[in-house]
């Protein structure tokens, strides 16, 4: 136990250790600053942006995404209803919306 205490006190007196601590603090602060500057779109924003780019409704994006997978109209209606109630977007719709946004 005494050895650990001596080691701890030696670390506190070490300038290298102090520089290392300051470096970690600086990296943490930079990470926080960068995280606030980079705004990631939520799934709902991606769906909205895709519908604006295509100049159609969000429901139309659901239908177009479902047509690529040959899903039935009843599945589209059920998924869209669930989206309106919960805000959860099915993976196939989100992937399609991202593809729409990537196109030029």
Secondary structure as UniProt FT lines:
FT   HELIX           2..13
FT   HELIX           15..37
FT   HELIX           43..54
FT   HELIX           58..69
FT   HELIX           73..86
FT   HELIX           91..102
//
